Amino acid sequence: MTTIFHDDDGDLAALEGASVAVVGYGNQGRSWALNWRDSGFDVRVCVRADETREKAEADGFAPVDLEDASDIEVVCILIPDDVIPSLPIKRPADGLTIVASGYTLAFDRFEQDGDIGMVAPRMLGPEVRHCYEEGIGFITAVGVHRDITGRALERTLAVAKAIGGLRQGAIELTPRQEAILDLAEEQVRAPMMTHMSGQYVGCLLELGIPLEAIIAEMSLSGESERAMRLVREVGYAGQFRFHSPTSQYGQLTRRDEFSEYDMKDKIRSLLDDIASGRFADEWDAERDAGYPNLERLREQFAGAKVAEFEKAIRSQLGTGAAST
């Protein structure tokens, strides 16, 4: 049975008197630091002398250098996975190091002395802050990679509680389980849905349906987004009754129409690429080369031309049109 922790399982007193810090002040780092502070902790921000340091200062922190994280008892590493191995820090034997992703631990990219835990919000960085401010928190994956002091779990849960990560429940996962699941969402399910959506759009265009109407139906109207919100809030069965009888009948009678297309072999192949560490090696090579493929693909699929097209559509349809 999977262990799920809740707010009552975390005790902030487990960190009483401890010095705490975040390394990095980007999407996750800023949210964690602000949440820590609002939970009553005197949190330090360890960053390079760049725009993130200026942002931290503007938020009322007194940033220190990355190297200072070596002397702090509880440190949360909140920088990109590919940068973590180059951190100039050496953690103490009785310290606690927290990562927000299991990636570097799962694929042996990061090793430090002392306790090592994982607190991985199932939420984008800025939303970690917004959900904390709203008082609702967010679902989190938590786990202990190494327990030297005998207090790794209680301290890791205290960290999760301090940022709002126990309010909606925290699933106990190993860093390897979290990393495989996270990468699978990004490298298997997302590309699979993208491919399916592309073929779907192409067929509708062949039937003379305007592209603007297709995009509105799929995303800009917000209908799908709000339907999924209802699934989250009341479950699939609960939200199903909000659909018309025509919709219910169509969904249920056609739900097996694609069962003849077995994608398990492709899914297993992609998952094996992740679990074996081959992707981690590929990503290391991409980093060492200066990210040429990432830059090329980002420009192709999410670059200026795509942004310009989307801006034009959103100015006419959706909340962008409503605000003009």
Backbone hydrogen bonds, N-H to C=O, Kabsch-Sander energy under -0.5 kcal/mol:
donor,donor_aa,acceptor,acceptor_aa,energy
5,F,170,A,-3.0
7,D,166,L,-0.7
9,D,6,H,-2.2
10,G,6,H,-0.5
10,G,7,D,-1.3
14,A,11,D,-2.1
15,L,12,L,-1.9
16,E,13,A,-1.6
18,A,15,L,-2.2
20,V,42,D,-0.6
21,A,74,V,-2.0
22,V,44,R,-2.3
23,V,76,C,-3.1
24,G,22,V,-0.7
24,G,46,C,-2.1
26,G,78,L,-0.5
29,G,78,L,-0.5
30,R,26,G,-2.2
31,S,27,N,-0.8
32,W,28,Q,-2.9
33,A,29,G,-2.6
34,L,30,R,-2.4
35,N,31,S,-2.4
36,W,32,W,-3.1
37,R,33,A,-2.4
38,D,34,L,-2.4
39,S,35,N,-1.2
39,S,36,W,-0.7
40,G,37,R,-1.8
41,F,36,W,-1.9
43,V,41,F,-1.5
44,R,20,V,-2.1
46,C,22,V,-3.0
46,C,44,R,-0.5
47,V,45,V,-0.6
47,V,64,V,-2.4
50,D,48,R,-2.0
53,R,50,D,-0.8
54,E,50,D,-1.4
55,K,51,E,-2.1
56,A,52,T,-2.2
57,E,53,R,-2.3
58,A,54,E,-2.2
59,D,55,K,-1.3
60,G,57,E,-1.7
61,F,56,A,-2.5
64,V,45,V,-2.8
68,D,65,D,-1.1
69,A,66,L,-2.0
70,S,67,E,-1.8
71,D,68,D,-1.4
72,I,69,A,-0.9
74,V,19,S,-2.4
75,V,73,E,-0.5
75,V,96,L,-2.5
76,C,21,A,-2.4
77,I,75,V,-0.6
77,I,98,I,-3.4
78,L,23,V,-2.5
78,L,76,C,-0.7
83,V,80,P,-1.6
84,I,80,P,-1.3
86,S,83,V,-1.7
87,L,84,I,-2.1
89,I,87,L,-1.4
95,G,92,P,-1.3
96,L,73,E,-3.1
97,T,115,D,-2.4
98,I,75,V,-3.2
98,I,96,L,-0.5
99,V,117,G,-2.1
100,A,77,I,-0.9
106,A,102,G,-3.0
107,F,103,Y,-1.9
108,D,105,L,-1.1
109,R,104,T,-3.4
110,F,104,T,-1.1
115,D,95,G,-2.3
116,I,146,R,-2.1
117,G,97,T,-2.7
118,M,143,G,-3.0
119,V,99,V,-2.4
120,A,141,A,-3.3
122,R,139,I,-2.8
123,M,121,P,-1.4
127,E,124,L,-0.5
128,V,124,L,-1.2
128,V,125,G,-1.1
129,R,125,G,-0.9
129,R,126,P,-0.5
130,H,126,P,-2.0
131,C,127,E,-3.0
132,Y,128,V,-1.1
133,E,129,R,-2.6
134,E,130,H,-2.1
135,G,131,C,-0.5
135,G,132,Y,-1.0
136,I,131,C,-1.5
137,G,131,C,-1.9
138,F,164,G,-1.4
140,T,169,G,-1.5
141,A,120,A,-2.3
142,V,140,T,-0.5
142,V,171,I,-2.4
143,G,118,M,-1.8
145,H,116,I,-2.4
145,H,143,G,-0.5
146,R,116,I,-1.9
148,I,146,R,-0.6
155,R,151,R,-2.2
156,T,152,A,-2.5
157,L,153,L,-2.7
158,A,154,E,-1.5
159,V,155,R,-2.0
160,A,156,T,-2.3
161,K,157,L,-2.5
162,A,158,A,-2.3
163,I,159,V,-1.4
164,G,161,K,-1.2
165,G,160,A,-3.2
167,R,164,G,-0.6
168,Q,138,F,-0.7
169,G,166,L,-0.7
170,A,5,F,-2.5
171,I,140,T,-2.7
172,E,3,T,-2.7
173,L,142,V,-2.5
173,L,171,I,-0.6
178,E,174,T,-2.6
179,A,175,P,-2.5
180,I,176,R,-2.5
181,L,177,Q,-2.3
182,D,178,E,-2.6
183,L,179,A,-2.7
184,A,180,I,-2.3
185,E,181,L,-1.9
186,E,182,D,-1.5
187,Q,183,L,-3.1
188,V,184,A,-2.3
189,R,184,A,-1.9
190,A,185,E,-2.0
192,M,188,V,-2.0
193,M,189,R,-2.6
194,T,190,A,-2.4
195,H,191,P,-2.5
196,M,192,M,-2.1
197,S,193,M,-2.7
198,G,194,T,-2.2
199,Q,195,H,-1.9
200,Y,196,M,-2.3
201,V,197,S,-2.8
202,G,198,G,-2.1
203,C,199,Q,-2.1
204,L,200,Y,-1.9
205,L,201,V,-2.4
206,E,202,G,-1.6
207,L,203,C,-0.9
207,L,204,L,-0.6
208,G,205,L,-1.8
209,I,204,L,-2.0
214,I,210,P,-1.9
215,I,211,L,-2.7
216,A,212,E,-2.2
217,E,213,A,-2.3
218,M,214,I,-2.3
219,S,215,I,-2.5
220,L,215,I,-1.7
221,S,216,A,-2.4
222,G,219,S,-1.3
226,R,222,G,-2.6
227,A,223,E,-2.3
228,M,224,S,-2.3
229,R,225,E,-1.6
230,L,226,R,-1.8
231,V,227,A,-2.0
232,R,228,M,-2.2
233,E,229,R,-2.2
234,V,230,L,-3.5
235,G,230,L,-0.7
235,G,231,V,-1.4
238,G,234,V,-0.5
239,Q,235,G,-2.3
240,F,236,Y,-1.6
241,R,237,A,-0.7
241,R,238,G,-0.5
242,F,239,Q,-1.8
243,H,240,F,-1.6
248,Q,244,S,-2.8
249,Y,245,P,-2.7
250,G,246,T,-2.4
251,Q,247,S,-2.7
252,L,248,Q,-2.4
253,T,249,Y,-2.5
254,R,250,G,-1.3
257,E,254,R,-1.7
259,S,256,D,-1.5
261,Y,258,F,-1.7
262,D,260,E,-1.1
263,M,261,Y,-0.7
267,I,263,M,-2.6
268,R,264,K,-3.2
269,S,265,D,-2.1
270,L,266,K,-2.3
271,L,267,I,-2.5
272,D,268,R,-2.5
273,D,269,S,-1.7
274,I,270,L,-1.4
275,A,271,L,-3.2
276,S,272,D,-2.3
277,G,274,I,-1.2
278,R,273,D,-0.6
279,F,273,D,-2.0
281,D,277,G,-2.0
282,E,278,R,-2.3
283,W,279,F,-2.9
284,D,280,A,-2.1
285,A,281,D,-2.2
286,E,282,E,-2.1
287,R,283,W,-2.4
288,D,284,D,-2.7
289,A,285,A,-1.4
290,G,287,R,-1.7
291,Y,286,E,-3.0
295,E,291,Y,-2.1
296,R,292,P,-2.1
297,L,293,N,-2.8
298,R,294,L,-2.7
299,E,295,E,-2.0
300,Q,296,R,-1.9
301,F,297,L,-2.6
302,A,298,R,-2.2
303,G,299,E,-0.9
307,A,303,G,-2.5
308,E,304,A,-2.5
309,F,305,K,-2.1
310,E,306,V,-2.6
311,K,307,A,-2.3
312,A,308,E,-1.9
313,I,309,F,-1.9
314,R,310,E,-2.9
315,S,311,K,-1.3
316,Q,313,I,-1.4
317,L,313,I,-2.0
321,A,318,G,-0.6
322,A,318,G,-1.7
323,S,319,T,-1.2
324,T,321,A,-1.1
